[in-house]
Amino acid sequence: MFEVGFGEMVLIGIVALIVLGPERLPKTARLVGLWVRRVRAYWFNMRAELERELAAEDMRKQLEEAKRAVHDTDAEVRHLADASSPEGAKPADDSHGDHVQ
């Protein structure tokens, strides 16, 4: 985000001391610190939420790819089973003679 070095902090402090005076500077510094903490906390929360959303989307994509792979494999197995069985043969469940005619 923003990077402020020690030199910039000293310059900001001197300008604030001149503009605000020694009476109002401590109160203003506490207020600025409070707002900086709030902004940082908000930023980190938004970043964490964005990362969670991206991870969830990635998981959804992986799940869809896995479903597609299972469907494709199932279709290929059914196609191979249909191609290897002779025409007119009964399905595997009926070839055991378990049913009454």
N, C-alpha and C positions, 0 to 999 in steps of 0.2 A: 504494500500500500504506500503510504508516505514514509519517507525516511528522513528524519531530522537528526543531524549530528549534534555534537556537544557545542560547537561554535554557534550554530543557529539557535540552540536553546539559550545560550548566554545572551545573544543579541536580542532575542524575544523578551527575556527577563529584564534586561536594561531598558528597553523601550516601554515595557509594561510598568516598570517602576517609575519612569519619568511621566508617563501618561496618567496612571492611576494614583500614584503617590503611595507612600508606605502604609497608610491607614487602610486603604481598600485592596491592596495587592494580595494579602493572605486569603481574604474571603473570595476574591476573584480566582485565585489559583486553585482553591478547593472546588469551586464551581466548575472550572475548566477541567480539572481532573475527573470530576464526577461525570461530566459529559463525554470525555474521552473514553472512560471505562464503559459507559453505556453504548457508545458507538462501536467500540471493539467487541463487546459482548454480542451486540446485534449482528455485526459482521461475521463473527465466528459461528453464531447460530445459523445464519443464512448459508454460510459455506458448508456446514455440516449437513443441513437439510438438502442442499443441492447434491452433495456427494451421496447421500442416502437415496435420493431420487434416481441418480445416474446408476447406482448399484442395482436398484430395483428394476430399472429398465433393462440393464444388461442381463439380469437373471431372467426376465420375461423373454428376451431374445433367445437365450440359451435353451429355455424350456420349449419355445416354439421350434427351434432347430431339432431338439431331441424328439419332439412329437412327430415332426416331419420325417426324421430318420426312421423312427419306429414304423410309421405308416408306409414309407417306401420299402422297408425291409419286409413288412407283412405282405404288401402287394407282390413283391418279388418272390417270396416263398409260396404264396398262393399260385402265382403264375407258373413256377417250376413244378408245383404239385399237380396242377392241371395238365401241364405239358407232358409229365412223365407217366400219368395214369392212362391206360388204354381206354379207348372210347367204348362206352357201353358197360364198363366195369362199375360195380356198386361202390359207393363210398366206403371208407375204412370201417365205419361204425356198423354198416349193414353186413359186412363180409363174415362176421362171427356167427351169424345165425341166431342171434339172441331174440329176434322178434318172431311172432307167430303170423303165418300167412293164412 
